Amino acid sequence: MVVQQDQRARKLSGSASEQELAGLMLNVMMARGMFMSANAVIRMPVAILAEYASSQGKTGGEQAILEAAAANPEVFAVDAAGDEPMIQTMRDGRAPIVVEPVSRHTFARRFLTPLPRPDRPVTQRPRPRLQEPVIDVMAEIVDLPLDMAPLASVFETERAESPAVIDLVEIEPEAPTPAVVEPPAARTITTQVTRATDVSNVDDLELARALRDRLGSDPRVATFGEQWLMEDRVPRFSRGDLRRLKDYLQEKEQPLTDDDLVQDVLGVRPGSAEFDLQRFALNYRLLNEHREFEFVGTANQRFWTTSGMPPIGTTRRKLTELGSDYRFLLEELGEEPAYRTRKALDHTLTFYEFIHGMLPYDREMQELLAGPAAPGQKSAVLTFECPQSFTTYLVELRFPTPNRGGFILGLDDFFAENLVPGAILSIQPTENDGHYRVEYLPEAARSEQLLELDERRALRYVFRPTTYACGVDEAQLLTEARFGGLANEKPLDEKVRRRPEAVIAATFERIGEEHGGNYSLDLQTLMAGVNIERPMSETLLRSVLENDDTGAFSRDPDADNLYTYVPGTTP
């Protein structure tokens, strides 16, 4: 509490030496409290004041300090509660005054001090006693038979006769016999005996498929992948939670796993008791929000994306155009895919795959990678780890559709930094069906004139010196010595490159060996040349060359895998 104090000059008391010493003490303490508040108490130890007085030529030590303070009680106060005595004063030169707080009723006390609990009465309230029901005895008369004589006639006959002496005999009351209550008869329910289905001779895969079909069609059961839970036990998300999930995905500008979303957006720490439940709820609920979210993961690596995300991979061609280029792979895929059955895959990189940073989803790749993890899944985001460059790449697998082939996008940087067209790379799966290791054959660095696509002005093919340190297939390496006819050539028109036979004919004319107006090439060189303009497998190439009815292509019977093209007869 602030107390208004008058700031009048104080007159020192005591002897001359005590007044002089008191003035010295007051000056020191005023200098120390110069920047303190007006009501602040200035405190200094007696030992410090005695040392300062001794330096000023004053004698007497601590005893003189205490005597000077005691001689001026209006100016100084001595606090001896601590380990050493303290001299106290204030900025206005008076001793501090201890003001006792007002203990009368205040608003602060009224609102901050709770009321005492009411005293519980010592005597308990009497509980109401149950009253016994009143039985009307006369009501039993109604149940008497009609032929019984009324009581009035009996009494009148007895009055007419002479009075007789009646001996009263006291009858001992009989003890009431307890009523025997028979237990109710047990209700018998007959149920039909259900025989258990013998599944000992059923294959485990067939049994799992039957359970999956039965539980998947039950609306009371929530399912995601191989996880099952009763639907009413799955936590629900509000529209605000869904909006925060979408905003976070758009902020990161790349697909994220369910672990990242549960931890960063929902705030559930990994290892907590509710982490697995919240992760299952996120996957199950987002799978039903197909307008805002899309599942692009696998069984072990569950990625999610949303609308408006930047595409993964090349922007040279549209996804629909790439799918149309790989349409021929639909005929080469098996009817029943054998996912995750191949242990490793070796692939030779073509020029078309190199400039687009992609790989084909052919039969071998299908046997290596995992299949769709959700019904109607269009794509899957995978991670490709390269131990040689200590880099992990985020790639997108586009699954085949009824009229478009599948492919893998997102390897542009890996190809440009480490490989050249014709390089041999190896892909191995891991225990995680969404993570794979990709490696190349390291070799001593060498430099050659290799084919490139010049995009600075008009698109055209050029040969430039290129240094590479990876193993290559010499038959697929696009050197200037073997493919010099492509120098300064422009890429084929879109209408021409859509037709495989037209691309093959143009490749013969560009790089083939001319003999009497005809062009000849071996199969490996032709394979490398046609894959510059568009993707083409060896199966498709052989099919076009050997099933040509126009006579434009023919096989040389005297040489192995040597084909001839006759210009002017291309269909």
ChimeraX attribute file (.defattr): number of C-alpha atoms within 10 A of each C-alpha:
attribute: neighborCount
match mode: 1-to-1
recipient: residues
	/A:1	7
	/A:2	6
	/A:3	8
	/A:4	7
	/A:5	11
	/A:6	8
	/A:7	10
	/A:8	9
	/A:9	9
	/A:10	12
	/A:11	11
	/A:12	21
	/A:13	18
	/A:14	15
	/A:15	11
	/A:16	10
	/A:17	13
	/A:18	21
	/A:19	18
	/A:20	16
	/A:21	23
	/A:22	26
	/A:23	15
	/A:24	17
	/A:25	22
	/A:26	22
	/A:27	13
	/A:28	15
	/A:29	21
	/A:30	18
	/A:31	11
	/A:32	14
	/A:33	18
	/A:34	11
	/A:35	9
	/A:36	13
	/A:37	11
	/A:38	12
	/A:39	14
	/A:40	12
	/A:41	16
	/A:42	22
	/A:43	18
	/A:44	18
	/A:45	15
	/A:46	22
	/A:47	17
	/A:48	12
	/A:49	21
	/A:50	22
	/A:51	14
	/A:52	16
	/A:53	21
	/A:54	14
	/A:55	10
	/A:56	10
	/A:57	7
	/A:58	16
	/A:59	16
	/A:60	12
	/A:61	16
	/A:62	19
	/A:63	13
	/A:64	19
	/A:65	22
	/A:66	21
	/A:67	15
	/A:68	24
	/A:69	26
	/A:70	18
	/A:71	18
	/A:72	20
	/A:73	15
	/A:74	18
	/A:75	22
	/A:76	24
	/A:77	21
	/A:78	19
	/A:79	13
	/A:80	10
	/A:81	8
	/A:82	7
	/A:83	6
	/A:84	10
	/A:85	17
	/A:86	20
	/A:87	22
	/A:88	22
	/A:89	25
	/A:90	24
	/A:91	23
	/A:92	17
	/A:93	19
	/A:94	22
	/A:95	20
	/A:96	19
	/A:97	13
	/A:98	6
	/A:99	9
	/A:100	7
	/A:101	7
	/A:102	8
	/A:103	7
	/A:104	6
	/A:105	8
	/A:106	9
	/A:107	8
	/A:108	8
	/A:109	11
	/A:110	10
	/A:111	9
	/A:112	8
	/A:113	9
	/A:114	8
	/A:115	8
	/A:116	6
	/A:117	6
	/A:118	6
	/A:119	6
	/A:120	7
	/A:121	7
	/A:122	6
	/A:123	6
	/A:124	7
	/A:125	7
	/A:126	6
	/A:127	6
	/A:128	6
	/A:129	6
	/A:130	6
	/A:131	6
	/A:132	6
	/A:133	6
	/A:134	6
	/A:135	7
	/A:136	7
	/A:137	7
	/A:138	7
	/A:139	8
	/A:140	8
	/A:141	8
	/A:142	8
	/A:143	7
	/A:144	8
	/A:145	8
	/A:146	8
	/A:147	6
	/A:148	7
	/A:149	9
	/A:150	9
	/A:151	8
	/A:152	8
	/A:153	9
	/A:154	10
	/A:155	10
	/A:156	10
	/A:157	9
	/A:158	11
	/A:159	9
	/A:160	8
	/A:161	8
	/A:162	7
	/A:163	8
	/A:164	7
	/A:165	6
	/A:166	6
	/A:167	6
	/A:168	6
	/A:169	6
	/A:170	6
	/A:171	6
	/A:172	6
	/A:173	6
	/A:174	6
	/A:175	6
	/A:176	6
	/A:177	6
	/A:178	6
	/A:179	6
	/A:180	6
	/A:181	6
	/A:182	6
	/A:183	6
	/A:184	6
	/A:185	6
	/A:186	6
	/A:187	6
	/A:188	6
	/A:189	6
	/A:190	6
	/A:191	6
	/A:192	6
	/A:193	6
	/A:194	6
	/A:195	6
	/A:196	6
	/A:197	6
	/A:198	7
	/A:199	9
	/A:200	7
	/A:201	6
	/A:202	9
	/A:203	10
	/A:204	11
	/A:205	9
	/A:206	10
	/A:207	12
	/A:208	11
	/A:209	11
	/A:210	12
	/A:211	11
	/A:212	15
	/A:213	11
	/A:214	11
	/A:215	14
	/A:216	15
	/A:217	11
	/A:218	11
	/A:219	10
	/A:220	12
	/A:221	16
	/A:222	21
	/A:223	21
	/A:224	17
	/A:225	15
	/A:226	8
	/A:227	9
	/A:228	15
	/A:229	15
	/A:230	11
	/A:231	15
	/A:232	10
	/A:233	11
	/A:234	17
	/A:235	14
	/A:236	13
	/A:237	13
	/A:238	7
	/A:239	9
	/A:240	9
	/A:241	13
	/A:242	18
	/A:243	11
	/A:244	14
	/A:245	23
	/A:246	19
	/A:247	14
	/A:248	17
	/A:249	21
	/A:250	17
	/A:251	10
	/A:252	10
	/A:253	15
	/A:254	17
	/A:255	22
	/A:256	19
	/A:257	17
	/A:258	19
	/A:259	20
	/A:260	15
	/A:261	21
	/A:262	21
	/A:263	15
	/A:264	13
	/A:265	17
	/A:266	17
	/A:267	11
	/A:268	19
	/A:269	13
	/A:270	14
	/A:271	8
	/A:272	9
	/A:273	10
	/A:274	11
	/A:275	18
	/A:276	15
	/A:277	14
	/A:278	20
	/A:279	21
	/A:280	22
	/A:281	23
	/A:282	22
	/A:283	19
	/A:284	21
	/A:285	19
	/A:286	19
	/A:287	18
	/A:288	11
	/A:289	11
	/A:290	11
	/A:291	10
	/A:292	15
	/A:293	19
	/A:294	20
	/A:295	25
	/A:296	26
	/A:297	27
	/A:298	23
	/A:299	17
	/A:300	13
	/A:301	20
	/A:302	20
	/A:303	24
	/A:304	24
	/A:305	22
	/A:306	21
	/A:307	12
	/A:308	10
	/A:309	14
	/A:310	10
	/A:311	13
	/A:312	18
	/A:313	18
	/A:314	16
	/A:315	9
	/A:316	9
	/A:317	9
	/A:318	10
	/A:319	16
	/A:320	10
	/A:321	12
	/A:322	19
	/A:323	20
	/A:324	15
	/A:325	20
	/A:326	22
	/A:327	20
	/A:328	19
	/A:329	23
	/A:330	19
	/A:331	12
	/A:332	13
	/A:333	18
	/A:334	12
	/A:335	8
	/A:336	6
	/A:337	13
	/A:338	16
	/A:339	16
	/A:340	15
	/A:341	14
	/A:342	15
	/A:343	12
	/A:344	15
	/A:345	15
	/A:346	15
	/A:347	16
	/A:348	16
	/A:349	25
	/A:350	27
	/A:351	26
	/A:352	19
	/A:353	23
	/A:354	21
	/A:355	19
	/A:356	19
	/A:357	21
	/A:358	24
	/A:359	21
	/A:360	22
	/A:361	23
	/A:362	22
	/A:363	17
	/A:364	18
	/A:365	23
	/A:366	21
	/A:367	21
	/A:368	23
	/A:369	25
	/A:370	21
	/A:371	20
	/A:372	17
	/A:373	19
	/A:374	15
	/A:375	9
	/A:376	8
	/A:377	15
	/A:378	16
	/A:379	22
	/A:380	24
	/A:381	28
	/A:382	26
	/A:383	18
	/A:384	23
	/A:385	19
	/A:386	17
	/A:387	12
	/A:388	12
	/A:389	11
	/A:390	7
	/A:391	10
	/A:392	16
	/A:393	16
	/A:394	17
	/A:395	20
	/A:396	22
	/A:397	24
	/A:398	22
	/A:399	19
	/A:400	20
	/A:401	12
	/A:402	7
	/A:403	11
	/A:404	21
	/A:405	24
	/A:406	25
	/A:407	23
	/A:408	23
	/A:409	23
	/A:410	24
	/A:411	23
	/A:412	19
	/A:413	12
	/A:414	18
	/A:415	19
	/A:416	13
	/A:417	10
	/A:418	15
	/A:419	22
	/A:420	26
	/A:421	26
	/A:422	22
	/A:423	25
	/A:424	20
	/A:425	18
	/A:426	14
	/A:427	21
	/A:428	18
	/A:429	21
	/A:430	11
	/A:431	8
	/A:432	12
	/A:433	19
	/A:434	21
	/A:435	21
	/A:436	19
	/A:437	16
	/A:438	20
	/A:439	17
	/A:440	21
	/A:441	14
	/A:442	13
	/A:443	11
	/A:444	8
	/A:445	10
	/A:446	10
	/A:447	11
	/A:448	15
	/A:449	16
	/A:450	20
	/A:451	24
	/A:452	19
	/A:453	18
	/A:454	15
	/A:455	9
	/A:456	7
	/A:457	6
	/A:458	9
	/A:459	13
	/A:460	17
	/A:461	18
	/A:462	18
	/A:463	20
	/A:464	16
	/A:465	12
	/A:466	13
	/A:467	14
	/A:468	18
	/A:469	17
	/A:470	19
	/A:471	18
	/A:472	22
	/A:473	12
	/A:474	12
	/A:475	15
	/A:476	22
	/A:477	22
	/A:478	26
	/A:479	18
	/A:480	18
	/A:481	10
	/A:482	13
	/A:483	20
	/A:484	17
	/A:485	15
	/A:486	21
	/A:487	15
	/A:488	14
	/A:489	13
	/A:490	14
	/A:491	15
	/A:492	15
	/A:493	9
	/A:494	9
	/A:495	8
	/A:496	13
	/A:497	18
	/A:498	16
	/A:499	13
	/A:500	18
	/A:501	20
	/A:502	17
	/A:503	20
	/A:504	25
	/A:505	23
	/A:506	20
	/A:507	26
	/A:508	25
	/A:509	19
	/A:510	17
	/A:511	19
	/A:512	24
	/A:513	15
	/A:514	14
	/A:515	9
	/A:516	7
	/A:517	10
	/A:518	15
	/A:519	21
	/A:520	22
	/A:521	21
	/A:522	17
	/A:523	18
	/A:524	14
	/A:525	21
	/A:526	22
	/A:527	22
	/A:528	24
	/A:529	25
	/A:530	26
	/A:531	20
	/A:532	22
	/A:533	22
	/A:534	20
	/A:535	22
	/A:536	24
	/A:537	17
	/A:538	12
	/A:539	11
	/A:540	15
	/A:541	17
	/A:542	13
	/A:543	11
	/A:544	15
	/A:545	20
	/A:546	13
	/A:547	11
	/A:548	14
	/A:549	10
	/A:550	11
	/A:551	15
	/A:552	18
	/A:553	24
	/A:554	17
	/A:555	17
	/A:556	14
	/A:557	9
	/A:558	7
	/A:559	9
	/A:560	10
	/A:561	13
	/A:562	17
	/A:563	21
	/A:564	23
	/A:565	26
	/A:566	19
	/A:567	15
	/A:568	8
	/A:569	11
	/A:570	16
	/A:571	12
